Amino acid sequence: MAFRDPDIAAFKEQMAAMTAFRAAEPVSFEEERAQFDAFHGAMPPAEDCVIEPIVVDGVRGERISPKGADTSRALLYHHGGGHTFGSSLSHRHLVSRLAAAAGVVAFNMDYRLAPEHPYPAGLDDAVATYRYVLDQGFTADRIIVGGESAGGNLTTALLLKLRELGLPLPAGAYLLSPWLDMTLGGKSYEARAPHDPLITRAALDRCVAAYVGAGTAVDDPLVSPIKADLAGLPPLFLQVGTDELFLSDSTTFADRAALAGIDVELHVWAEMVHAWPLFHLALPVSGPAAIAEAGAWIARRLAR
């Protein structure tokens, strides 16, 4: 039987109204960051998690340790937000639940945001954070890297950069609704636009202009990883909804990964919107189900 979420229709209606209001009353990047952190930062983390701040030599974020977690295995997570907003605070409630579901320690990390810090600042921070996790005693084969939306973009670019630098690659990557094509050239950018209540083409254009600085091509593989040679990357797990603009980013990327000989799993969730596990309180069926699915994949990968 196909999966159906009884709350998705009402959620889409609410989000569509909010998106329309924001389009009519645009705010600055600073205001958007404050609003997003206030809303998502107020959501409680998973129960029985120890949360420790990290501020070391430019590396910023937090370590989340669920009760009973295997402290030799880790999830390194990069938040979404179009490279312009989002933080470890806004994503604590999601990352703590992913860590609890996987039974591992999580590093819920910050990175510099555009437009103040355009590409490659965020990627440089992601590399520094990965080195930091290695320095904490976690071997690469006991690390999963992950992220949603722009955080999925950053996570995939990190894999490519690690390969370029000759650093050991992690055991795998978890990508939730990843934004992998900043040229906005995929079929779903038009085909699914009438169905996406959260993201508009205008909002994406604004984020691209903020993130891609002068002298950088939007089709650079480290900006649009869908354009990259994917050979040699570790196993990948992608979750994406049918009702989001980024659908074809995931389907095309998974196809290219498979043709490159990579172990890749793609789950396309019917009716789901962009990064729906982030809204697990409003979607108490599909949100926790997707988190449990991702946690199980992470646990399996790190058990090998």
Secondary structure as GFF3:
##gff-version 3
##sequence-region A 1 304
A	DSSP	alpha_helix	8	24	.	.	.	ID=ss1
A	DSSP	alpha_helix	29	41	.	.	.	ID=ss2
A	DSSP	beta_strand	49	56	.	.	.	ID=ss3
A	DSSP	beta_strand	59	66	.	.	.	ID=ss4
A	DSSP	beta_strand	70	78	.	.	.	ID=ss5
A	DSSP	alpha_helix	88	102	.	.	.	ID=ss6
A	DSSP	beta_strand	104	109	.	.	.	ID=ss7
A	DSSP	alpha_helix	121	135	.	.	.	ID=ss8
A	DSSP	three_ten_helix	140	142	.	.	.	ID=ss9
A	DSSP	beta_strand	143	148	.	.	.	ID=ss10
A	DSSP	alpha_helix	150	165	.	.	.	ID=ss11
A	DSSP	beta_strand	172	176	.	.	.	ID=ss12
A	DSSP	alpha_helix	188	191	.	.	.	ID=ss13
A	DSSP	three_ten_helix	193	195	.	.	.	ID=ss14
A	DSSP	alpha_helix	201	211	.	.	.	ID=ss15
A	DSSP	three_ten_helix	225	227	.	.	.	ID=ss16
A	DSSP	beta_strand	236	241	.	.	.	ID=ss17
A	DSSP	alpha_helix	247	259	.	.	.	ID=ss18
A	DSSP	beta_strand	264	269	.	.	.	ID=ss19
A	DSSP	three_ten_helix	276	279	.	.	.	ID=ss20
A	DSSP	alpha_helix	286	303	.	.	.	ID=ss21
###
